[in-house]
Amino acid sequence: MNTAMLMDFYEMTMANGYFMDENLDKESKVAFDVFYRRNPDKGGYAVFAGLEQIIQYILNLHFEEKDIEYFRSLGMFNETFLEYLKNFRFRGDVFAFPEGTIMYPNEPIITVVAPLIDAQLIETEILLQVNHQSLIATKARRIVNAAQGRVVSDFGARRAHNNDSAIYGARAAYIGGVNSTATVAAGQKFGIPINGTMAHSYIMYYKDEFEAFKHYALTYPDNACFLVDTYDVLNSGIPNVIRVQREVLTPIGRRVKAVRLDSGDLAYLSKEVRRMLDDEGMEDCKIVASNSLDEFTIKSLINQDAEIDIFGVGERMITAKSEPVFGAVYKIAAVEKDGVFEPRIKISENVEKITNPGLKEVYRVYEAGLVKADIIADPSEKLSEVEQRYVNPKFPWKDTYFKGCTFRRLQTQYISQGQLIKKLPTLKEIRDYVKYQLDNEIREEEQRFENPDEHAVHFTPKMHQIKGDLLYAESKKGI
């Protein structure tokens, strides 16, 4: 499938409408912002993921003859517009946070500045990538944090919503901090470490559990990991693992690497399994646990002193089951008139849906190395350590000052006039960037599972005034 066709139909009807408007300057530009309104799972932050796929999509955006024939068959589009699509290429600019940036609600993650039709046609794919991968990366990070340094592996492909959800979900989970994936296609495509052992069917095929374990151990003597809950963990599974160690692996100088629990009381069973293995001198054998795990069950298991070294997490991570919608949106923020960008604002009966107008810069404020707040500024403003007043839009009557702080601009330009101008990081670099921020920059209070401290996103007085003036002007229309 040509991914250019992965769009909402209204993108085409609007584009055709713009094209047929004789009074419209089709080369004048607009600015669209991508942002989201709240963090998943009532968390204190989210992880930005999916930028690489967005850039690849934009750089390769085109319409094939079969696509144009399909549009023609609908009988809704002007023939001149369809001819225009034959040579269509994206001609605009794309600014974005680096992939892996820790982000917060209502700040522009991505800004597209492009001719109106160009900007309109790319909405769905941008949101699709941001909403899916950011959701899974954020969920994965919560799970990794809950594991407190223990290994986490993605076991989710069989419960993912389709092929792409499994593959790009594995990518996003790796960005979020998981150590490996069981999804072979993701390992091949992205270089993510892969792992996996056996299913219950492998054990059930053989005449008995020991025979199955023996064959597996002889096939993979350097990576012998056994699923021990097919029949009875404590009375069959672990005794047969011990027997395999004694009779099969010890004579050839090998060790059982791990056992996996996939059902039952994981806290109780893991402690009993640990005791049985240690009594046999198998202290080096790891215990893997799976079975509908998420950050909440992992946290509970650790609080119960469960003897689990590795968590295999499937459906609840790959689908972000507790909150499966991220909610990023794509809204127009400014329109070019005579070479100057005029701000635009969306008004709503729901206050949280009112947009932030105009072209913007986002700055991250640091105090003693820790992130203190973010600031949305007009591009003409240059922030520095010079004392300056800022406005928290939730508490506009309060003046805020950032004394002795440093400021870092978050957005950078990746595409200029349709061409890539910045090298993209490797997947490992993105993953390492996430970890660095959370280990060194983001306050622990924002990383709590329960009642995290809310990150402050401030406006400069100029940006606050622009929004206020537009709200007032719009409120007077129609009176």
C-alpha angles and dihedrals in degrees: 000000000000103000090214085077091058093098141111111262092239090067088066096042091050093045091051090048092052091046093053094048103103092195094056122099098224093194096055112105137235133195123228124188128208113211140142131224107220141009119256119256091013087286128160098242146000135227118238112228138158101054095123092057091047092053092047089051094050094047091052098040112139142129123241126213092257089054092053090046089054092052090047090053090059091065094219105100132079114247092230089056091050090052089050090056092059091075098028118142129163109261103179142092129262124203122183148158111265109268110266094035115147103240141188137209124286099014120115107257092178130016121195117198109185146120108299098254092046092051093046098052097057100055101101099048093047092052093042092057097041095045096047103039096037090051094051094041090052093047091047091052091053090051093047090050090050090052090062097215098325118128118270123195130189110242096164111108096100091054097041118114095245143333097290092045089057096046100040090036088059089050092051092046090053090051087051090056111267113147102224146347136231090213107104095196090056091049091051096043100041106021093244113160110256132207141173141140125187145325127231088257091067090058094041092053093065123071092253142359096258092054090052093048092047094053091047093048092051091048095047107022092159095048106035109162120160133202103223107183101073092105113355124341100207101029100039116005101052095036088054091048089053090048091051089051092051101041105028114022105030093058090057095041098252134127135217106255101199149336125221130218115201104169145019131043098339095190095052096038094048092054092048092046091050091052093049093047094046091050087057093050092254097127090138093061110106125220118225122195130196137157118115096328126172136160092283097052091042091051090049092049092051091048087055090054092245113185096231122140101177131032120206106202121191134154099015092056102036091050097030083230098189091058113004099180124075099186106211114165137199114224134172112247106172142011125209115237119176091340095310125103113232115203120243127198133196114220120206139177084235108071093210090061095059106111131227107246134220138020110316147188122210119213128189115217119217128195117185089341096307125108109251102175145324125249129207110209140174111260090242091062122091114203120208141154089281108117110265135165120244133190127227102209091214091055104026092163090066122081116217127199128188105208119186092004132132127224129217123191109230105196120074130181117255103165127037120186090341096310129110110245103170129059113242119232123245119257090253091052090053091049092047090049091056091050093046093053094048094043097044114015114027114079117246090233090066092050097058116121092219123050097343117196110264114245112234118235108190133191126221110242089252094056091044090052093049091054093044093050092050092048090051092047093049092048089059095053114107093017 
